[in-house]
Amino acid sequence: MAVPTQKPSSPHQKLERIVILGLPSFLKRQDKEFSSKFQFLSPSESNLPLEQFLEAEAQNTQAAVCSGGFKISAEVLRHLPSLRLIVTLSAGLNHIDLSECRKRGISVANAGNIFSADVADLAVGMIIDVMRKISAGNRFVKTGLWPKQGNFPLGSKLGGKQVGIVGLGSIGVEVAKRLEAFGCKISYYSRKKKPFSSYSFHSNIHELALASDILVICCALTEQTRHMINREVLLALGKEGLIVNVARGAIIDEKELVQCLVQQEIAGAGLDVFEHEPHVPRELFGLDNVVLSPHSAALTEGVFRNSNELVTENLEAFFSNRPLLSPVLDDE
Amino acid sequence: MAVPTQKPSSPHQKLERIVILGLPSFLKRQDKEFSSKFQFLSPSESNLPLEQFLEAEAQNTQAAVCSGGFKISAEVLRHLPSLRLIVTLSAGLNHIDLSECRKRGISVANAGNIFSADVADLAVGMIIDVMRKISAGNRFVKTGLWPKQGNFPLGSKLGGKQVGIVGLGSIGVEVAKRLEAFGCKISYYSRKKKPFSSYSFHSNIHELALASDILVICCALTEQTRHMINREVLLALGKEGLIVNVARGAIIDEKELVQCLVQQEIAGAGLDVFEHEPHVPRELFGLDNVVLSPHSAALTEGVFRNSNELVTENLEAFFSNRPLLSPVLDDE
């Protein structure tokens, strides 16, 4: 029996319309099942400027999917009057005007915990890399210096080090769990003491830095945490101190960080995120004690599949009036 | 009251004479206490060839301290007829002719477990580095490619990976403990099943490689383990497989490893040790999926202090007829 090889074209009027903001490659990665459930409106595939596109095409659209790089301002929201849901593919929410969303009754879902383990892996990898000079040693060997120069500088021991976790959310917990296995001692800073944790708590970031050999930044970027790691905190971390950032660049005052690294006021850094990505301060390029990474902490082979699944599940839950899978919680 | 600022010179005839083999910088690192207990004979500070020096100076010497790079052959031992103890600063013993030592009744002490945690840290650091492309990403950012090229290739997820530990000694156990915290599944190969371990045991290296995403070489180099990781084992590890070596270069057939890496028959490698150190096959220099390190797994800031303490304690134990602190055990 002959089987039709082509599906009948889906009746568009029955599909929910979803606006895709800032994800030009997102649609290409969709599997057939996903595309058969929703109709996607993509301003990036239109010749119209964003706001004209939204006014022309998206006035009745109830849901949007966005990347972490797309700024969802009050102005953008004004052009989406029917919007009731934003699903962001990022864990961070600093690109979304959350107070405007609250005002307009728009729900927001994020990537939840799906990146946490991978982000923690990169954080720990960067700590070991800087302390044990892995990238620098790799360069030393690959440029043929070993037979010529002999000794390579000693690295630092990880065991016994005091690690301060800034933000004990799902990423911070994963970082701590891994570093405990290396014999590190964990303490943390957050707005409130976490009842589930037995790690030593500091309510003051300056005190945490004073008590730490290594600071790992794992918190959300908010108005409260912007430039929270300032010159004073870096000086409290001190000449032997190492800082690792897998959260958002602007949590650290980048200008002061560069100054501290160049003047050896702290010992080193592992940075996956920056204030003005993809632009990275050139002063860091020549420093062996600084390991830089192109905001790739969450990017491993299965990430798009996992993240698309979560987006689908959040959209389906929304349109069938079930609770979202990864709603943004106000209490972090 | 005037206090004499200089100690009276020690009466040399009362000090035990220790021959130092292959450690030109060892004596300089000694603290005063150490030097006041022993008299060191250092062929590297003499103009005589080694064997003439030993015949002239070391005929009554009962103890020797050596580095891992100094070959203690039957021939060297023949020139040290009174020798009863060798203390090596290395964990590995492949530079010492152990069967000749047994024949001559010479005890051997090594570095015991003092390097295990640091070596395991580097092994795990190299695994994360290769899988998450840390060194490659660092180069990508530091050469200014991020703003020009945008996307950086995805890394591999560590969680859920099958890790095969080759040699579950003190280093292997530390590697396993760390990788469990990353959600890896551990199995191991050794000559005998370890009664203390619940990890899955393979009595055949080929089977371990077949079952593993990552092989970590942590065993001693012996006649049995030389080139144990041959082409067949590498092909069993396979195109997606990663190999990390923090043990000794010659456990892997380096020529075959280079071939497999160049032809992408395995996915990547992290290598701290090589067959002909400090010479490293140049074919590896251009490969982003290979991270090289100048035999520095044990080299962290406190290493010389810790290792000198252990040497002193072994020498003191020997000369006062107490058991050695880190004797070499025949059963690994």
Interface residues (C-beta under 8 A of the other chain):
Chain A: A117 D118 D121 L122 V124 G125 M126 I128 D129 R132 K133 I134 S135 G137 N138 R139 F140 V141 K142 T143 G144 W146 P147 G150 F152 L154 G155 S156 K157 L158 G159 K177 R178 E180 A181 F182 G183 E277 P278 H279 V280 R282 L284 F285 G286 V291 L292 S293 P294 S296 L299 T300 E301 G302 V303
Chain B: A117 D118 D121 L122 V124 G125 M126 I128 D129 R132 K133 I134 S135 G137 N138 R139 F140 V141 K142 T143 G144 W146 P147 G150 F152 L154 G155 S156 K157 L158 G159 K177 R178 E180 A181 F182 G183 E277 P278 H279 V280 R282 L284 F285 G286 V291 L292 S293 P294 S296 L299 T300 E301 G302 V303
